[in-house]
Amino acid sequence: MIEKRENGITFWQADNFLATGLVAHGFSTREGGVSPVPYDSLNLGLYNDDDLSNMQENRKRFAYAIGVHPEQAVCGHQVHQTKVQVVGKKDCGKGYLDPTTAFTDTDALITNKKGVALVTCFADCVPIMLLDPVQEAIGICHCGWRGTVERMAVKTVQAMGANFNSKAEDILVVIGPSISAAHYEVDKQVLQQFRKAFVFAEQCITQRDEEHGLLDLWQINKLQLEEIGVIAENMEISGLCTFQEQKQFFSHRASGGKTGRNAGILMLQE
């Protein structure tokens, strides 16, 4: 991952995506916005107690820093489920500055249209970007533990295959800034769901006591994508922990739930 700064906005980009020259993309940090504490300063979420005008200004600044016009951006209203929405030019602008126009109950977006910017928001959950440089198609998805155990990333790849003829072995993946295993303790009930869902679950769990364990969402998402044919070398894990790097990223868990949101933007260049 490479740290960039444009017009006061600091963001992160992935080496594997940059090498293709096909996309504009980036993961935000907290720096460069107008929101007050505890949303300071580049809060990109539209569903919290920050003033809507602050969030709109922040979203405009972030989009421009990435090289995207705000009217090109598309958002879903994320609900920790597995709906994948195909979007096109007609959808540009939906949900980015006006939350009432976002795709309802949608945690993943895909497109093969240039100039359509896909957006996901997060504050510990795992943001995943997908790029098929062969068919020139992209996807973005939001994977908390619920989305991860329900194979949100896999379903997004499969939707790209069904809609754009993408092949798993061609797809490049970026697993963006999110909470690391070292700071993600969950209870026995959550661990049981992962053990039931994945044969490799034990590789991604560090048991703490009878009731709790640490869960590695980065590895679980990576391994489930490998299961369907995504090549390990085509996946880049940012290694940036939102909990550990609270000065750089918003973290829902570190803040006790009252915080802003980071965002990722991905767009095929026109």
Secondary structure, DSSP 8 states (H G I E B T S, - for coil): -EEEEETTEEEEE-HHHHTTT-EEEEEE-STT----TTS-S----SSSSS-HHHHHHHHHHHHHHHT--GGGEEEB---SS--EEE--GGGTTTTTS-GGGSBTT--EEEE--TT-EEEEEESSSEEEEEEETTTTEEEEEEE-HHHHHTTHHHHHHHHHHHHH---GGG-EEEE-SB--GGG-EEEHHHHHHHHHH-TTGGGGEEE-SSSEEEE-HHHHHHHHHHHTT--GGGEEE---BTTTTTTTS--TTTTTT----EEEEEEE--
